[in-house]
Amino acid sequence: MRAAGLLATPNTDDPALTFDDMVAIALDGVAASWLPADDARALTDSRPFAIRDGSSP
């Protein structure tokens, strides 16, 4: 469902979720929030989410 565009924010401690999964879900949470666009962009461009471009956090 996430691949189809559903934004998901789980409440779980499922050990099957990888770090990459959790980063993607956290980014979905930012996208689904009511934050102003500039604030959302600042969060998604911040260092903790650098994993998107292959660099380590």
C-alpha positions as CSV (number, residue, x, y, z in Angstrom):
1,M,0.0,0.0,0.0
2,R,2.9,2.4,0.7
3,A,4.2,1.8,-2.9
4,A,0.8,3.0,-4.1
5,G,1.2,6.3,-2.2
6,L,-0.5,5.6,1.1
7,L,1.3,7.5,3.8
8,A,1.8,5.3,6.9
9,T,2.9,6.1,10.4
10,P,3.1,2.8,12.4
11,N,3.1,2.4,16.1
12,T,5.2,-0.7,16.4
13,D,8.4,-2.3,17.6
14,D,8.4,-4.9,14.8
15,P,12.0,-6.1,14.5
16,A,11.4,-6.8,10.7
17,L,11.4,-3.1,9.9
18,T,14.8,-1.9,8.7
19,F,16.4,1.4,9.3
20,D,15.6,2.4,5.7
21,D,11.9,1.4,6.3
22,M,11.7,3.6,9.4
23,V,13.3,6.6,7.6
24,A,10.8,6.2,4.7
25,I,7.9,6.0,7.2
26,A,9.3,9.1,9.1
27,L,9.4,11.0,5.8
28,D,5.8,10.0,5.1
29,G,4.9,11.4,8.5
30,V,6.5,14.7,7.6
31,A,4.7,14.7,4.2
32,A,1.3,13.9,5.9
33,S,1.7,16.7,8.6
34,W,0.3,20.1,8.6
35,L,3.7,21.7,8.6
36,P,4.2,24.7,6.3
37,A,6.1,23.6,3.1
38,D,9.3,25.3,4.2
39,D,9.4,23.6,7.6
40,A,8.6,20.2,6.0
41,R,11.4,20.7,3.4
42,A,13.8,21.6,6.2
43,L,13.0,18.4,8.0
44,T,13.3,16.2,5.0
45,D,16.6,17.9,3.9
46,S,18.1,17.5,7.4
47,R,21.0,15.2,8.2
48,P,19.0,12.5,9.9
49,F,17.3,11.7,6.6
50,A,20.5,11.8,4.5
51,I,20.1,8.0,4.2
52,R,17.9,8.8,1.2
53,D,20.9,9.7,-0.9
54,G,23.1,6.8,0.3
55,S,25.1,8.6,2.9
56,S,25.1,7.4,6.5
57,P,23.2,9.3,9.2
